[in-house]
Amino acid sequence: MKTIFILFFILIGSLQAEVILNERTNKEVEFWKRSIILAPAIKRGSKYIGIVLPIIKEFYLPEELALLPILESGYECGAESRAGASGCWQFMSATGRDYGLNMTVWSDTRGDIIKSTYAACKYLKKLFTKYNDWSLALAAYNYGQGNLDKALLREKTKDFWKLKTIPKETMDYVPKFYALIKIGAFDKIKDSTLIKVKIKGVQSLRKIAGILRIKINELEELNPAFSKGNTPPGITTIYLSPTWSRAGLCAIGIADC
């Protein structure tokens, strides 16, 4: 019972205490201070934090994990890596399917901020439960659980900071994340949220953008999951800026208002 209580406390607590200040972390603190990509990523993150943070809290995970998409994608939900990872949380297709993210001719839900955040939280919680150590859990998120397990076995250690044979990207990943916490990046993300609107049937995003009187790329930026430029059959949730009026969508009956 005591072990369960300690684990529960760690999950719902802050990651501030996990930040290890060493030469590697301090180096990444300087990296973020000089970075020209951080401010735009924080600005994009501010659009999504009102969606991401409640889901993280629902899973009793540390709220600082809302910073992870800065590392993964710069909070660009339409981002795709050269390796094939996609979305704000950068899921590979196989791992995405394992956590309920579907890829069809109509959509790739790795680009859906709600669905991908639920998937990321399930995955991160599983990794932390396995390792009981956030440094290892984060390394596994980046490198893959199987790959990390092989490295731990090969090097006969359970200490992330002693690993020497993992890729440089993973070696830098954990201190980069801790450095974001150290410089107070979480407090710089402004508390805002998007509007969720249910759209009926197959509708062109270009048509929706026209009704909203916005540019198509503005709508696509918030809704990168739709593969064909249309919402799929059935009822689909799309995300709108709170500054956009949805009255036109309601008036012609394509939105469930």
C-alpha positions as CSV (number, residue, x, y, z in Angstrom):
1,M,0.0,0.0,0.0
2,K,2.9,2.4,0.8
3,T,4.5,1.8,-2.6
4,I,1.2,2.5,-4.3
5,F,0.7,5.7,-2.4
6,I,4.3,6.9,-3.2
7,L,3.7,6.1,-6.9
8,F,0.4,8.0,-6.9
9,F,2.0,11.0,-5.3
10,I,4.8,11.1,-7.8
11,L,2.3,10.9,-10.7
12,I,0.2,13.8,-9.5
13,G,3.1,15.9,-8.3
14,S,5.4,18.3,-10.0
15,L,8.4,17.4,-12.1
16,Q,10.3,20.3,-10.6
17,A,12.0,17.9,-8.1
18,E,13.0,15.6,-10.9
19,V,15.1,18.3,-12.6
20,I,18.7,17.2,-12.3
21,L,21.1,20.1,-12.6
22,N,24.3,18.8,-14.1
23,E,26.5,19.8,-17.0
24,R,24.2,18.3,-19.6
25,T,21.1,20.0,-18.3
26,N,22.9,23.3,-17.8
27,K,24.1,23.1,-21.5
28,E,20.5,22.7,-22.6
29,V,19.4,25.6,-20.4
30,E,21.8,27.8,-22.4
31,F,20.4,26.2,-25.7
32,W,16.9,27.3,-24.9
33,K,18.0,30.7,-23.8
34,R,19.5,31.2,-27.2
35,S,16.8,29.4,-29.2
36,I,14.8,31.2,-31.8
37,I,12.2,28.4,-32.0
38,L,11.1,28.4,-28.3
39,A,9.0,31.6,-28.4
40,P,6.9,30.5,-31.4
41,A,6.5,27.0,-29.9
42,I,5.2,28.6,-26.7
43,K,2.8,30.8,-28.7
44,R,1.4,27.7,-30.5
45,G,1.3,25.8,-27.2
46,S,-0.9,28.5,-25.7
47,K,-3.6,27.7,-28.3
48,Y,-3.7,24.1,-27.1
49,I,-2.9,24.2,-23.4
50,G,-6.6,24.5,-22.4
51,I,-7.1,21.1,-24.1
52,V,-3.9,19.4,-23.2
53,L,-3.6,20.3,-19.5
54,P,-7.0,19.0,-18.3
55,I,-6.2,15.6,-20.0
56,I,-2.8,15.4,-18.3
57,K,-4.5,16.1,-15.0
58,E,-7.2,13.5,-15.7
59,F,-4.4,10.9,-15.9
60,Y,-2.8,12.3,-12.6
61,L,0.4,13.1,-14.5
62,P,2.7,16.0,-13.8
63,E,1.5,19.2,-15.5
64,E,4.9,20.0,-16.9
65,L,4.4,17.2,-19.4
66,A,2.5,19.8,-21.4
67,L,5.9,21.0,-22.4
68,L,6.8,17.8,-24.2
69,P,5.2,18.8,-27.5
70,I,7.7,21.7,-27.6
71,L,10.4,19.1,-27.9
72,E,8.5,16.8,-30.1
73,S,7.0,19.1,-32.7
74,G,7.2,22.7,-31.5
75,Y,3.5,22.3,-30.8
76,E,2.7,21.9,-34.5
77,C,0.0,19.3,-34.8
78,G,0.6,18.9,-38.5
79,A,4.3,18.2,-38.0
80,E,5.8,15.1,-39.7
81,S,9.3,13.8,-39.0
82,R,11.6,12.2,-41.6
83,A,11.1,8.9,-39.7
84,G,7.3,9.0,-40.2
85,A,6.2,10.3,-36.8
86,S,3.3,12.7,-36.9
87,G,1.3,15.1,-34.8
88,C,2.0,17.3,-31.8
89,W,3.1,14.3,-29.8
90,Q,5.0,12.7,-32.7
91,F,3.6,9.2,-32.8
92,M,4.8,6.6,-35.2
93,S,1.9,4.8,-36.9
94,A,2.4,1.5,-35.1
95,T,2.6,3.0,-31.7
96,G,-0.3,5.3,-32.5
97,R,-2.5,2.4,-33.4
98,D,-1.5,0.7,-30.1
99,Y,-2.9,3.7,-28.3
100,G,-6.1,4.2,-30.3
101,L,-4.9,6.6,-33.0
102,N,-6.4,5.6,-36.4
103,M,-5.1,6.3,-39.8
104,T,-7.7,6.1,-42.7
105,V,-8.2,7.6,-46.1
106,W,-10.1,10.4,-44.4
107,S,-8.0,11.3,-41.4
108,D,-4.9,10.6,-39.4
109,T,-5.9,11.2,-35.8
110,R,-2.2,11.6,-34.7
111,G,-2.9,15.2,-35.8
112,D,-6.0,15.5,-33.5
113,I,-5.0,17.3,-30.3
114,I,-7.5,15.7,-28.1
115,K,-7.1,12.1,-29.3
116,S,-3.3,12.3,-29.5
117,T,-3.0,13.8,-26.0
118,Y,-5.1,11.0,-24.6
119,A,-2.8,8.5,-26.4
120,A,0.4,10.3,-25.2
121,C,-0.9,10.3,-21.6
122,K,-1.7,6.6,-21.7
123,Y,1.7,5.9,-23.1
124,L,3.6,8.1,-20.6
125,K,1.7,6.7,-17.7
126,K,2.5,3.1,-18.8
127,L,6.2,4.0,-19.2
128,F,6.4,5.7,-15.8
129,T,4.7,2.7,-14.1
130,K,7.2,0.4,-15.7
131,Y,10.4,2.4,-14.8
132,N,9.2,4.4,-11.8
133,D,11.6,7.1,-13.0
134,W,10.8,10.0,-15.2
135,S,14.2,10.2,-16.9
136,L,13.9,6.6,-18.1
137,A,10.2,7.1,-19.0
138,L,11.0,10.1,-21.2
139,A,14.0,8.4,-22.8
140,A,11.7,5.5,-23.7
141,Y,9.1,7.8,-25.2
142,N,11.8,9.2,-27.5
143,Y,13.8,6.1,-28.2
144,G,11.2,3.4,-27.8
145,Q,10.7,1.1,-24.8
146,G,12.2,-2.0,-26.5
147,N,15.3,-0.1,-27.6
148,L,15.8,1.5,-24.1
149,D,15.4,-1.9,-22.4
150,K,18.1,-3.4,-24.6
151,A,20.4,-0.5,-23.7
152,L,19.8,-0.8,-19.9
153,L,20.4,-4.6,-20.1
154,R,23.5,-4.1,-22.3
155,E,25.0,-1.5,-20.0
156,K,23.8,-3.1,-16.8
157,T,22.4,0.1,-15.3
158,K,19.0,1.6,-14.4
159,D,20.4,5.1,-14.4
160,F,19.6,7.2,-17.5
161,W,22.6,9.5,-16.8
162,K,25.0,6.6,-17.0
163,L,23.8,5.3,-20.4
164,K,26.5,5.7,-23.1
165,T,25.2,3.7,-26.1
166,I,21.9,5.3,-26.8
167,P,21.5,7.8,-29.6
168,K,22.7,11.4,-29.0
169,E,19.1,12.6,-29.7
170,T,17.8,10.6,-26.7
171,M,20.8,11.5,-24.6
172,D,19.9,15.2,-25.2
173,Y,16.2,14.7,-25.0
174,V,15.8,14.3,-21.2
175,P,18.1,17.2,-20.2
176,K,16.4,19.4,-22.9
177,F,13.1,18.6,-21.3
178,Y,14.3,19.3,-17.8
179,A,15.9,22.5,-19.0
180,L,12.5,23.7,-20.3
181,I,11.2,23.3,-16.7
182,K,14.3,25.0,-15.3
183,I,13.8,28.1,-17.4
184,G,10.1,28.4,-16.4
185,A,8.7,27.6,-19.9
186,F,5.6,26.1,-18.4
187,D,4.7,29.5,-16.8
188,K,5.1,31.2,-20.2
189,I,2.3,29.3,-21.9
190,K,-0.8,31.4,-21.6
191,D,-4.0,29.7,-20.5
192,S,-6.4,29.7,-23.4
193,T,-8.3,27.1,-25.3
194,L,-9.8,26.3,-28.7
195,I,-13.5,26.0,-29.5
196,K,-14.7,22.5,-30.3
197,V,-17.5,22.4,-33.0
198,K,-19.2,19.2,-34.3
199,I,-19.5,19.2,-38.1
200,K,-22.1,17.0,-39.8
201,G,-21.1,14.9,-42.7
202,V,-18.4,15.4,-45.3
203,Q,-17.6,19.1,-45.5
204,S,-14.8,20.9,-47.3
205,L,-12.4,22.7,-45.0
206,R,-12.1,25.3,-47.7
207,K,-15.9,25.8,-47.6
208,I,-15.8,26.0,-43.8
209,A,-13.0,28.6,-43.9
210,G,-15.0,30.7,-46.3
211,I,-18.0,30.7,-44.0
212,L,-15.8,31.6,-41.1
213,R,-14.1,34.3,-43.3
214,I,-10.7,33.1,-42.5
215,K,-7.8,31.8,-44.6
216,I,-7.8,28.1,-45.3
217,N,-4.3,27.6,-43.9
218,E,-5.5,29.0,-40.6
219,L,-8.2,26.4,-40.3
220,E,-5.8,23.6,-41.6
221,E,-3.2,24.6,-39.0
222,L,-5.7,23.8,-36.2
223,N,-7.1,20.7,-37.9
224,P,-4.3,18.8,-39.6
225,A,-5.8,15.4,-39.1
226,F,-8.0,15.5,-42.2
227,S,-6.2,13.8,-45.0
228,K,-8.4,14.8,-47.9
229,G,-9.2,18.4,-47.0
230,N,-12.7,17.3,-45.9
231,T,-14.2,16.2,-42.7
232,P,-15.1,12.5,-42.8
233,P,-18.6,11.0,-42.9
234,G,-20.6,11.2,-39.7
235,I,-20.1,13.7,-36.9
236,T,-16.6,15.1,-36.6
237,T,-15.1,17.6,-34.1
238,I,-13.1,20.4,-35.5
239,Y,-11.2,23.1,-33.6
240,L,-11.7,26.8,-34.1
241,S,-10.0,29.9,-32.6
242,P,-12.2,31.6,-30.0
243,T,-12.0,34.7,-32.0
244,W,-13.8,33.1,-35.0
245,S,-17.6,33.4,-35.2
246,R,-19.3,30.0,-35.8
247,A,-22.7,31.6,-36.4
248,G,-22.5,31.1,-40.1
249,L,-21.8,27.3,-39.7
250,C,-24.8,27.0,-37.4
251,A,-27.1,29.1,-39.6
252,I,-26.7,26.7,-42.6
253,G,-26.9,23.6,-40.5
254,I,-23.6,22.0,-41.0
255,A,-22.5,22.5,-37.4
256,D,-24.2,20.9,-34.4
257,C,-24.8,24.1,-32.4
